[in-house]
Amino acid sequence: MRPLQYGVTEYDPARAYPGFTLFSPSGGTDSFLIDMRGEIRKKWALPGTVGNYGQLLLNGNLLVTLRSPEGPNFNPAGGRILEFDWDGNIVWEHIDHFQHHDFNRLPNGNTLYLAWELIPTADAKMIGGIPGTEHEDGGVYYDQLREVNPAGHIVWEWRMADHFPFEKYPLRANRPREEFAHANACFVQPDGNIILSWRDLDLIALLDRETGKFIWELQDRKWGGQHDPRLLDNGHITLFANGSEQVGPEFSRVLEIDPARGDIVWTYSGTPLDTFYSSRISGAQRLANGNTFICEGRHGRLFEVTSDGDIVWEFVSPHQNVRSDGITRQIFRSLRYGADSSEIGGRLKQTG
């Protein structure tokens, strides 16, 4: 549906969570920080095309990925992880042409990220998928987790090829075998364990860093290729259920799930249902006031809802970029930072 208006289209100051919103339009070369009125209050001009998204560190620096010219031609690929200070200077860079999707800065200063590794066809533990659709590079790309120190040396890794229960979670029958499962998120928890998400398996899991095994795992085809599973303080998980490739009508939902029971305890969906749908990418973030900030990524729509589902802030991105799939306003993931947060650090004052 073509938007009737760009910029901020809804704003209820009394109920919205005051702060600044960070987003990096897909295919673009900028990261923007906007206020509640939609005004650009900070812009980082990037030395290349955005690979995935950007996030602010506690010191206010921007950690972002850019596309590298090497590695498999998948979306969304990265390859260059850069850290910029508030003034736009590059203070750290790590190049791994197989980096993709997600990344985290750890408390010890190391950086953890998702990466691909090519497994030759003869060695691939491939279950499911379309036979004969292995990658032209001569095999199947599996996921890895890699942790690098500030010097760029790998100090820890987890190989899907060594630990994943392939027999338990076969690839969907309609998926090509060039890449197994398509991991799209890795979130390090305070205890060091890691929440992972595989879109093509409709699977999320909590990985035990020490053993390499899953502590718990949840799968539901009705999620339709989920993104952005985040652990809440109450032990529940929020995730963006894209709702793609469904038998019935396709529509997206944001869910809060109790992983101990597998129960859905809160849902947001559009009214009517087809007014909220992103077939891929996207995310959701629970805010300190109990509201939920949502990135409907395919359409560049960012909005905030109350626990009752009322929209109290909405922004439609006007930033268009040319990608391989045409002109788009797509945003992989967006984040809201409180006006008094460490990430903002008093550098910006909230207006309006």
C-alpha positions in Angstrom: 0.0 0.0 0.0 1.4 3.4 -0.9 1.8 5.7 2.1 -0.2 8.8 2.1 2.3 10.6 4.2 6.0 10.4 5.1 7.7 11.4 8.3 5.9 11.3 11.7 2.2 10.6 11.1 1.1 9.8 14.7 2.5 11.2 18.0 0.9 11.1 21.5 3.5 12.8 23.8 1.6 11.7 26.9 1.9 8.0 26.1 4.9 7.6 23.8 8.3 6.8 25.2 10.5 9.9 24.8 13.8 9.3 23.0 15.6 9.1 19.8 15.2 6.5 17.0 18.2 5.1 15.1 17.7 3.6 11.6 19.9 2.8 8.6 17.9 2.5 5.3 18.8 -0.6 3.4 20.9 0.1 0.3 21.9 3.5 1.7 25.0 5.0 3.0 23.8 6.8 6.2 22.6 6.1 9.7 20.1 8.5 11.1 19.1 9.4 14.6 15.7 11.2 14.7 13.7 12.8 17.5 10.0 12.2 18.3 9.0 14.9 15.7 11.0 13.0 13.0 13.7 15.6 12.8 17.2 14.3 12.0 19.3 15.2 15.0 22.4 13.2 14.1 23.6 11.6 10.9 26.6 9.3 10.3 27.8 9.4 6.7 29.1 5.8 6.0 32.0 4.9 3.7 29.9 2.3 1.9 26.5 0.6 1.6 24.7 -0.5 4.8 25.1 -4.2 5.2 22.4 -4.8 7.8 21.8 -2.1 10.5 23.4 0.0 13.1 23.3 0.1 16.9 24.5 2.6 19.5 27.0 1.4 22.2 26.8 2.5 25.8 29.4 5.2 25.1 27.4 6.7 22.2 29.5 5.2 19.4 27.8 3.7 16.4 28.5 0.0 15.6 27.3 -0.7 12.0 28.0 -3.2 9.2 28.7 -2.4 5.6 28.6 -4.6 2.6 32.0 -6.0 1.4 32.5 -6.9 -2.3 33.5 -10.5 -1.4 31.7 -13.5 0.1 28.5 -15.1 -1.0 25.9 -12.8 -2.6 23.2 -13.3 -0.1 21.0 -10.7 1.6 21.5 -9.2 4.0 25.3 -9.6 3.9 27.7 -7.4 5.6 31.5 -8.1 5.8 32.7 -4.9 7.4 32.0 -4.1 11.0 32.8 -0.5 11.9 32.7 1.5 15.0 32.3 5.3 14.7 32.6 7.8 17.5 29.9 10.5 17.9 31.8 12.8 15.6 31.9 10.3 12.8 35.5 9.1 13.1 36.2 5.4 12.6 37.7 4.1 15.8 37.5 0.3 15.0 37.0 -1.9 12.0 36.9 -5.6 11.5 36.6 -7.3 8.0 35.1 -10.7 7.6 33.6 -11.2 4.2 31.4 -13.9 5.5 29.7 -11.8 8.3 26.0 -11.5 7.9 22.9 -10.1 9.7 23.6 -9.6 13.4 26.4 -8.6 15.7 26.9 -7.7 19.4 29.6 -5.8 21.4 30.3 -7.8 24.5 31.1 -6.3 28.0 34.7 -7.4 27.7 35.1 -5.3 24.5 35.0 -8.2 22.1 32.5 -8.4 19.3 30.3 -11.5 18.4 28.7 -11.9 15.1 27.0 -14.3 12.7 29.1 -15.6 9.8 28.8 -18.2 7.0 31.1 -21.1 6.2 31.0 -23.2 3.1 30.6 -26.9 3.6 31.3 -29.1 0.5 28.2 -30.8 -0.8 29.6 -34.3 0.0 30.1 -33.3 3.7 26.9 -31.3 4.2 24.4 -32.8 6.6 21.6 -31.6 4.4 18.1 -32.6 5.4 15.2 -31.3 3.4 15.2 -28.5 0.9 15.2 -28.8 -2.9 17.7 -31.4 -4.2 20.3 -30.0 -6.6 20.1 -26.4 -5.4 23.4 -26.3 -3.6 25.5 -23.1 -4.0 27.5 -22.6 -7.1 30.6 -22.3 -4.9 30.4 -26.1 -4.5 28.5 -26.7 -1.3 26.1 -25.4 1.4 26.7 -22.3 3.5 26.2 -23.0 7.2 26.2 -20.5 10.0 28.9 -19.8 12.5 29.2 -17.6 15.6 32.6 -15.8 15.8 33.9 -13.7 18.6 36.8 -11.5 17.9 38.9 -9.3 20.3 39.7 -5.7 19.5 42.8 -6.8 17.5 40.4 -8.9 15.3 41.6 -12.3 16.4 39.0 -15.1 16.8 38.9 -16.1 20.4 35.7 -18.2 20.4 33.5 -19.8 17.7 30.5 -22.1 17.4 30.0 -24.1 14.2 26.5 -25.1 13.2 28.1 -28.0 11.3 29.4 -29.5 14.7 26.4 -28.9 16.9 23.1 -28.4 15.1 20.4 -31.2 15.3 19.8 -31.4 11.5 17.6 -34.5 11.7 15.3 -32.7 14.1 14.9 -29.6 12.1 15.0 -30.2 8.3 14.9 -27.4 5.9 11.5 -26.6 4.5 10.7 -28.6 1.3 10.5 -25.4 -0.8 13.8 -23.9 0.3 17.0 -24.0 -1.9 20.0 -25.7 -0.4 22.5 -23.0 -1.1 22.2 -21.9 2.5 21.0 -23.9 5.5 18.3 -22.2 7.6 19.2 -18.5 7.2 20.1 -17.3 10.8 19.1 -13.7 11.3 19.7 -12.8 14.9 22.2 -13.5 17.7 21.7 -11.9 21.1 24.2 -12.4 23.9 22.6 -12.6 27.3 24.0 -11.3 30.6 25.2 -14.9 31.4 27.0 -15.2 28.1 24.5 -17.6 26.5 23.1 -16.6 23.1 19.6 -16.4 21.6 19.6 -17.5 17.9 16.9 -17.3 15.2 16.7 -19.3 11.9 14.1 -17.8 9.6 13.9 -20.8 7.2 13.2 -23.2 10.1 10.8 -21.0 12.1 13.1 -21.8 15.0 14.6 -19.8 17.9 16.9 -21.3 20.5 19.0 -20.4 23.5 22.5 -21.6 23.0 24.7 -22.7 25.9 28.0 -21.0 25.2 30.0 -23.6 27.2 28.5 -26.8 25.8 27.4 -25.6 22.3 24.0 -27.2 22.9 20.5 -25.7 23.1 19.1 -24.9 26.5 15.7 -24.5 25.0 14.2 -24.3 21.5 10.9 -23.2 20.1 9.5 -23.7 16.6 6.2 -22.6 15.0 5.5 -22.6 11.3 2.8 -20.0 12.0 5.5 -17.4 12.8 6.2 -17.4 9.0 9.9 -16.7 9.2 10.5 -14.7 12.4 13.0 -12.1 13.3 14.5 -10.3 16.3 13.8 -12.6 19.3 14.7 -10.6 22.5 14.8 -11.7 26.1 12.7 -9.5 28.5 13.4 -9.0 32.2 10.5 -11.3 33.1 12.1 -14.2 31.1 9.7 -13.9 28.2 10.8 -13.5 24.6 9.5 -10.9 22.1 9.7 -11.6 18.4 8.5 -10.3 15.1 6.5 -13.1 13.4 6.6 -12.1 9.7 3.7 -14.4 8.7 5.1 -15.1 5.2 4.4 -18.2 3.1 1.3 -19.1 5.1 -1.6 -21.2 3.8 -4.1 -18.5 4.6 -3.9 -14.7 4.6 -0.4 -13.4 5.2 0.0 -10.8 8.0 2.6 -10.0 10.6 2.4 -10.1 14.4 4.6 -9.1 17.3 4.5 -11.8 20.0 5.5 -12.1 23.6 6.2 -15.7 24.4 6.9 -17.6 27.7 9.7 -20.0 26.5 9.2 -22.2 29.6 5.7 -23.1 28.5 5.7 -22.0 24.9 2.6 -19.9 25.5 1.9 -16.6 23.7 1.1 -14.1 26.5 0.7 -10.9 24.3 0.1 -10.2 20.6 0.0 -7.2 18.4 -1.4 -7.4 15.0 -2.9 -4.8 12.6 -6.6 -3.8 12.5 -7.5 -4.8 9.8 -4.9 -7.6 9.7 -3.5 -6.6 6.3 -2.5 -3.2 7.5 0.5 -4.7 9.2 2.7 -7.0 7.2 6.4 -7.3 6.3 7.3 -10.5 4.5 10.9 -10.3 5.6 13.4 -8.4 7.9 11.8 -6.3 10.7 11.9 -6.3 14.5 10.4 -5.3 17.9 11.8 -3.8 21.0 10.0 -3.6 24.4 10.5 -0.1 25.9 11.0 0.9 29.5 7.5 2.3 29.8 5.9 -1.0 28.7 5.2 0.1 25.1 6.6 -1.8 22.1 8.6 -0.2 19.4 8.1 -2.0 16.0 10.1 -1.9 12.7 7.8 -3.0 9.8 11.0 -3.2 7.8 9.9 -4.0 4.3 7.9 -0.7 4.1 10.2 1.5 6.2 7.5 2.0 8.8 8.5 2.5 12.4 5.9 2.8 15.1 5.2 2.4 18.9 2.2 0.7 20.4 0.9 0.5 24.0 0.1 -2.9 25.6 -3.5 -2.4 24.4 -2.3 -2.0 20.8 -2.9 1.8 20.5 -0.4 3.4 18.1 1.2 6.4 20.0 4.0 7.2 17.5 4.5 6.4 13.9 7.2 7.3 11.3 7.3 6.4 7.6 10.7 6.7 6.1 11.0 8.9 3.1 14.5 7.6 2.3 14.6 5.7 -0.9 17.5 3.6 -2.2 18.1 1.5 -5.2 18.8 -2.2 -4.5 18.9 -5.3 -6.6 15.1 -5.7 -6.0 14.4 -2.1 -7.1 13.7 1.1 -5.3 12.9 0.5 -1.7 12.4 2.3 1.7 13.4 -0.9 3.5 14.9 -0.9 7.0 16.4 -4.1 8.4 16.1 -3.2 12.1 15.6 0.0 14.1 16.1 0.9 17.8 14.7 3.5 20.2 17.0 5.0 22.8 15.6 6.9 25.8 16.4 10.6 26.1 18.2 9.9 29.3 20.0 6.7 28.2 23.7 6.1 28.4 23.8 5.8 24.6 22.5 9.3 24.1 24.6 10.5 27.1 23.1 14.0 27.3 24.4 14.8 23.8 20.9 15.6 22.5 18.0 17.3 24.2 14.4 16.1 23.6 12.1 18.7 22.0 8.4 18.5 21.7 
